[in-house]
Amino acid sequence: MLIFDEKSYAETLLVHGFKRMMSVRDLSILAKYLKHIGKNVKQIRKDLEDFCIKFNPSFNPIISDDIIDYALGACKKYKLRLPNSIMITQSELEIIKTIDDYKCSKVYFIMLATAKYFSQNRTSIKPKKSKLKEGYTEGFYINERFTGILKIAHVNISKKERYEMMNNLYLLGKIEATYTGAYKINGIESGSASGSAILIDDLNNLYRFYPVYCTNCGKLMEYKPKRRDMCDECYVIHRKNKVLENVKRFYENKKLVINQIN
């Protein structure tokens, strides 16, 4: 599960406890949150142990010492990830539009936006070394299971369709897989790209920003209505034309019946 707002996540943990019992990630995010609010390492260790005692009755500080140390190490290396906005450019939208399949296009949009977000919102305290990991090249990456990406996109497909979609995105040159399970996302503009088209300011509801275009005029719509794929203006004209067609058909049928009677 990708977490875009670790501050809110940590505050939820403090109220409701672990998402998964004795999760290293939960404790690491808590450690970063405690450091974010100004606590020192000694206070953070004490608060993490108190948290574990509160939500895990069988917690043993000696047995779990390695987990606490790992969480403390995380807050020394990384800052708390806070919510931030990203821009999707017009050229990136044009690339998204080249994918004909609606679900496949939506999933690629989610992967593109997510990879762009994590690239622009790095949390490393020390500057990242220029040397890349084995199997990686310069670019934008997302480290998440494909099933997790589908969940963020609100796309429900079968296992067979999932593999077909992954293969399709690969053959189209939109994604590349690494041996570690991460995905390199192609088609993202580097640097300060111009021509911004969509501002994404709520990563927790990323799927709502998927660009939907009117099938009649091609205009970018703010949202996709449930039962139509046209913008409001085109739909009004479409409905008027349908009414005229129905009226015309009614009178033609009525005239045909009258002629048959006579």
Kinemage of the C-alpha trace (Angstrom):
@kinemage 1
@onewidth
@group {chain A} dominant
@subgroup {mainchain}
@vectorlist {calphas} color= white
{ca met a 1} P 0.000 0.000 0.000
{ca leu a 2} L 1.366 3.379 -1.033
{ca ile a 3} L 1.137 6.114 1.590
{ca phe a 4} L 1.187 9.670 0.262
{ca asp a 5} L 0.396 11.428 3.559
{ca glu a 6} L 2.439 9.870 6.361
{ca lys a 7} L 1.436 12.556 8.840
{ca ser a 8} L -2.253 11.607 8.703
{ca tyr a 9} L -1.312 7.929 8.646
{ca ala a 10} L 0.780 8.299 11.817
{ca glu a 11} L -1.968 10.244 13.597
{ca thr a 12} L -4.415 7.445 12.757
{ca leu a 13} L -1.988 4.858 14.129
{ca leu a 14} L -1.711 6.735 17.429
{ca val a 15} L -5.488 6.532 17.861
{ca his a 16} L -6.323 3.092 16.450
{ca gly a 17} L -3.068 1.154 16.671
{ca phe a 18} L -1.178 -0.955 14.147
{ca lys a 19} L -2.549 -1.539 10.659
{ca arg a 20} L -0.661 -4.839 10.856
{ca met a 21} L 0.594 -6.045 14.219
{ca met a 22} L 4.190 -4.988 14.937
{ca ser a 23} L 4.574 -3.667 11.408
{ca val a 24} L 8.070 -2.290 10.821
{ca arg a 25} L 6.664 0.236 8.382
{ca asp a 26} L 4.071 1.480 10.877
{ca leu a 27} L 6.734 1.960 13.526
{ca ser a 28} L 9.092 3.658 11.057
{ca ile a 29} L 6.408 6.147 10.036
{ca leu a 30} L 5.608 6.780 13.692
{ca ala a 31} L 9.277 7.397 14.405
{ca lys a 32} L 9.500 9.912 11.550
{ca tyr a 33} L 6.308 11.597 12.785
{ca leu a 34} L 7.640 11.897 16.338
{ca lys a 35} L 10.855 13.416 15.034
{ca his a 36} L 8.786 15.749 12.830
{ca ile a 37} L 7.015 17.152 15.897
{ca gly a 38} L 10.334 17.816 17.616
{ca lys a 39} L 11.145 14.785 19.769
{ca asn a 40} L 14.692 13.491 20.202
{ca val a 41} L 15.837 9.888 19.697
{ca lys a 42} L 15.496 8.958 23.383
{ca gln a 43} L 11.927 10.294 23.533
{ca ile a 44} L 11.045 8.582 20.258
{ca arg a 45} L 12.237 5.194 21.540
{ca lys a 46} L 10.181 5.632 24.733
{ca asp a 47} L 7.069 6.659 22.769
{ca leu a 48} L 7.449 3.728 20.340
{ca glu a 49} L 7.732 1.267 23.228
{ca asp a 50} L 4.678 2.830 24.927
{ca phe a 51} L 2.757 2.577 21.671
{ca cys a 52} L 3.654 -1.122 21.327
{ca ile a 53} L 2.670 -1.857 24.941
{ca lys a 54} L -0.677 -0.099 24.418
{ca phe a 55} L -1.658 -1.922 21.239
{ca asn a 56} L 0.209 -5.215 21.686
{ca pro a 57} L -0.282 -6.769 25.149
{ca ser a 58} L 2.370 -9.410 24.427
{ca phe a 59} L 5.025 -6.843 23.478
{ca asn a 60} L 8.500 -7.543 24.847
{ca pro a 61} L 10.988 -4.652 24.489
{ca ile a 62} L 13.965 -7.028 24.571
{ca ile a 63} L 12.668 -9.398 21.878
{ca ser a 64} L 11.492 -6.513 19.694
{ca asp a 65} L 14.577 -4.360 20.211
{ca asp a 66} L 15.726 -4.882 16.583
{ca ile a 67} L 12.382 -3.617 15.245
{ca ile a 68} L 12.551 -0.480 17.388
{ca asp a 69} L 16.154 0.113 16.278
{ca tyr a 70} L 15.141 -0.218 12.632
{ca ala a 71} L 12.346 2.343 13.116
{ca leu a 72} L 14.762 4.736 14.793
{ca gly a 73} L 17.173 4.266 11.888
{ca ala a 74} L 14.408 5.222 9.465
{ca cys a 75} L 13.779 8.569 11.166
{ca lys a 76} L 17.511 9.333 10.997
{ca lys a 77} L 17.632 8.689 7.240
{ca tyr a 78} L 14.248 9.954 6.054
{ca lys a 79} L 11.885 12.837 6.684
{ca leu a 80} L 8.155 12.425 7.120
{ca arg a 81} L 6.379 12.339 3.756
{ca leu a 82} L 3.821 15.161 3.675
{ca pro a 83} L 1.039 15.632 1.102
{ca asn a 84} L 2.017 17.646 -1.939
{ca ser a 85} L 0.548 18.409 -5.346
{ca ile a 86} L 1.864 17.471 -8.773
{ca met a 87} L 1.122 18.654 -12.283
{ca ile a 88} L 0.305 16.434 -15.248
{ca thr a 89} L 1.420 18.152 -18.461
{ca gln a 90} L -0.384 18.349 -21.773
{ca ser a 91} L 2.225 16.177 -23.493
{ca glu a 92} L 1.773 13.524 -20.784
{ca leu a 93} L -1.982 13.637 -21.352
{ca glu a 94} L -1.408 13.099 -25.071
{ca ile a 95} L 0.601 9.970 -24.255
{ca ile a 96} L -2.166 8.713 -21.959
{ca lys a 97} L -4.716 9.266 -24.746
{ca thr a 98} L -2.783 6.946 -27.086
{ca ile a 99} L -3.915 3.937 -25.016
{ca asp a 100} L -7.294 2.918 -26.439
{ca asp a 101} L -8.393 0.632 -23.607
{ca tyr a 102} L -10.124 2.635 -20.842
{ca lys a 103} L -8.949 0.515 -17.877
{ca cys a 104} L -5.419 0.154 -19.206
{ca ser a 105} L -5.202 3.897 -19.808
{ca lys a 106} L -6.469 4.618 -16.294
{ca val a 107} L -3.912 2.288 -14.695
{ca tyr a 108} L -1.085 3.858 -16.692
{ca phe a 109} L -2.243 7.311 -15.539
{ca ile a 110} L -2.100 6.137 -11.915
{ca met a 111} L 1.402 4.717 -12.406
{ca leu a 112} L 2.610 7.867 -14.168
{ca ala a 113} L 1.208 10.239 -11.542
{ca thr a 114} L 2.488 8.115 -8.644
{ca ala a 115} L 6.001 7.789 -10.065
{ca lys a 116} L 6.061 11.526 -10.698
{ca tyr a 117} L 4.915 12.275 -7.143
{ca phe a 118} L 7.590 10.138 -5.461
{ca ser a 119} L 10.284 11.529 -7.743
{ca gln a 120} L 9.367 15.115 -6.848
{ca asn a 121} L 8.852 14.426 -3.141
{ca arg a 122} L 11.928 12.545 -1.995
{ca thr a 123} L 12.341 12.209 1.761
{ca ser a 124} L 16.025 11.255 2.067
{ca ile a 125} L 17.789 13.520 4.571
{ca lys a 126} L 21.159 13.012 2.896
{ca pro a 127} L 21.516 13.646 -0.862
{ca lys a 128} L 20.959 10.472 -2.855
{ca lys a 129} L 24.093 8.956 -4.359
{ca ser a 130} L 24.276 9.192 -8.129
{ca lys a 131} L 25.089 5.488 -8.449
{ca leu a 132} L 21.977 3.550 -9.455
{ca lys a 133} L 21.007 0.137 -8.146
{ca glu a 134} L 21.675 -2.840 -10.373
{ca gly a 135} L 18.870 -3.200 -12.914
{ca tyr a 136} L 17.890 0.479 -12.698
{ca thr a 137} L 18.492 3.320 -15.159
{ca glu a 138} L 17.758 7.027 -14.974
{ca gly a 139} L 14.023 7.656 -14.935
{ca phe a 140} L 10.839 7.470 -12.874
{ca tyr a 141} L 9.960 4.399 -10.816
{ca ile a 142} L 7.115 3.068 -8.706
{ca asn a 143} L 7.780 0.320 -6.153
{ca glu a 144} L 4.389 -1.285 -5.643
{ca arg a 145} L 2.643 -4.528 -6.544
{ca phe a 146} L 0.476 -4.318 -9.646
{ca thr a 147} L -2.528 -5.408 -7.577
{ca gly a 148} L -1.918 -2.411 -5.305
{ca ile a 149} L -1.808 -0.109 -8.320
{ca leu a 150} L -5.123 -1.536 -9.550
{ca lys a 151} L -6.628 -0.842 -6.123
{ca ile a 152} L -5.533 2.796 -6.231
{ca ala a 153} L -6.986 3.076 -9.755
{ca his a 154} L -10.282 1.476 -8.623
{ca val a 155} L -9.969 -1.035 -11.469
{ca asn a 156} L -11.271 -4.553 -10.817
{ca ile a 157} L -10.075 -7.209 -13.289
{ca ser a 158} L -9.323 -10.933 -13.288
{ca lys a 159} L -5.847 -12.421 -12.874
{ca lys a 160} L -5.711 -13.215 -16.601
{ca glu a 161} L -6.726 -9.657 -17.511
{ca arg a 162} L -4.103 -8.341 -15.096
{ca tyr a 163} L -1.285 -10.155 -16.876
{ca glu a 164} L -2.667 -9.104 -20.263
{ca met a 165} L -2.728 -5.463 -19.130
{ca met a 166} L 0.833 -5.612 -17.819
{ca asn a 167} L 2.001 -7.175 -21.078
{ca asn a 168} L 0.087 -4.592 -23.111
{ca leu a 169} L 1.669 -1.686 -21.228
{ca tyr a 170} L 5.081 -3.269 -21.714
{ca leu a 171} L 4.584 -3.821 -25.459
{ca leu a 172} L 3.386 -0.215 -25.819
{ca gly a 173} L 6.616 0.930 -24.173
{ca lys a 174} L 4.798 2.566 -21.242
{ca ile a 175} L 6.388 0.512 -18.454
{ca glu a 176} L 9.439 -1.639 -17.806
{ca ala a 177} L 9.859 -4.108 -14.946
{ca thr a 178} L 12.945 -4.467 -12.751
{ca tyr a 179} L 14.100 -7.709 -11.137
{ca thr a 180} L 13.235 -6.208 -7.718
{ca gly a 181} L 9.554 -5.888 -8.639
{ca ala a 182} L 9.528 -2.141 -9.263
{ca tyr a 183} L 8.252 -0.550 -12.471
{ca lys a 184} L 9.970 2.081 -14.549
{ca ile a 185} L 7.368 4.449 -16.011
{ca asn a 186} L 8.087 5.947 -19.423
{ca gly a 187} L 6.455 9.054 -20.854
{ca ile a 188} L 7.030 11.417 -17.908
{ca glu a 189} L 8.453 14.854 -18.633
{ca ser a 190} L 11.602 15.614 -16.663
{ca gly a 191} L 12.512 18.977 -15.160
{ca ser a 192} L 10.230 22.000 -15.133
{ca ala a 193} L 7.973 21.003 -18.009
{ca ser a 194} L 5.584 23.566 -19.413
{ca gly a 195} L 2.006 23.163 -20.580
{ca ser a 196} L 0.518 21.899 -17.313
{ca ala a 197} L -2.988 20.556 -17.762
{ca ile a 198} L -4.106 18.847 -14.538
{ca leu a 199} L -3.285 19.784 -10.941
{ca ile a 200} L -3.451 16.766 -8.623
{ca asp a 201} L -3.743 17.958 -5.034
{ca asp a 202} L -5.309 14.875 -3.414
{ca leu a 203} L -3.171 11.780 -3.937
{ca asn a 204} L -5.437 9.713 -1.669
{ca asn a 205} L -8.143 10.025 -4.328
{ca leu a 206} L -5.823 9.905 -7.311
{ca tyr a 207} L -8.261 7.941 -9.485
{ca arg a 208} L -10.674 10.891 -9.481
{ca phe a 209} L -8.170 12.931 -11.511
{ca tyr a 210} L -8.028 10.470 -14.389
{ca pro a 211} L -8.568 12.577 -17.542
{ca val a 212} L -11.834 11.781 -19.318
{ca tyr a 213} L -12.492 13.190 -22.761
{ca cys a 214} L -15.827 13.845 -24.433
{ca thr a 215} L -16.339 11.261 -27.193
{ca asn a 216} L -18.151 13.861 -29.276
{ca cys a 217} L -15.997 17.023 -29.150
{ca gly a 218} L -12.828 15.625 -27.510
{ca lys a 219} L -12.833 18.201 -24.687
{ca leu a 220} L -11.272 17.277 -21.335
{ca met a 221} L -14.078 16.768 -18.808
{ca glu a 222} L -13.849 17.412 -15.074
{ca tyr a 223} L -15.375 14.001 -14.303
{ca lys a 224} L -16.940 11.002 -16.038
{ca pro a 225} L -20.711 10.707 -15.582
{ca lys a 226} L -21.873 7.193 -14.746
{ca arg a 227} L -24.076 6.584 -17.790
{ca arg a 228} L -22.512 8.660 -20.548
{ca asp a 229} L -19.189 9.622 -22.069
{ca met a 230} L -20.075 13.096 -23.354
{ca cys a 231} L -19.599 16.522 -21.814
{ca asp a 232} L -22.700 18.349 -20.550
{ca glu a 233} L -22.904 20.639 -23.595
{ca cys a 234} L -22.692 17.788 -26.126
{ca tyr a 235} L -25.116 15.666 -24.104
{ca val a 236} L -27.796 18.414 -24.209
{ca ile a 237} L -27.483 18.577 -28.010
{ca his a 238} L -27.449 14.773 -28.203
{ca arg a 239} L -30.673 14.523 -26.163
{ca lys a 240} L -32.419 17.151 -28.317
{ca asn a 241} L -31.474 15.253 -31.475
{ca lys a 242} L -32.734 12.014 -29.931
{ca val a 243} L -36.058 13.635 -29.060
{ca leu a 244} L -36.427 14.956 -32.614
{ca glu a 245} L -35.600 11.517 -34.021
{ca asn a 246} L -38.167 9.868 -31.750
{ca val a 247} L -40.865 12.406 -32.689
{ca lys a 248} L -40.111 11.967 -36.379
{ca arg a 249} L -40.240 8.167 -36.048
{ca phe a 250} L -43.514 8.389 -34.142
{ca tyr a 251} L -45.242 10.430 -36.879
{ca glu a 252} L -43.800 8.219 -39.629
{ca asn a 253} L -45.151 5.110 -37.904
{ca lys a 254} L -48.497 6.826 -37.308
{ca lys a 255} L -48.710 7.827 -40.981
{ca leu a 256} L -47.841 4.261 -42.016
{ca val a 257} L -50.627 2.807 -39.825
{ca ile a 258} L -53.187 5.290 -41.243
{ca asn a 259} L -52.220 4.400 -44.812
{ca gln a 260} L -52.578 0.691 -44.046
{ca ile a 261} L -56.081 1.248 -42.602
{ca asn a 262} L -57.172 3.278 -45.618
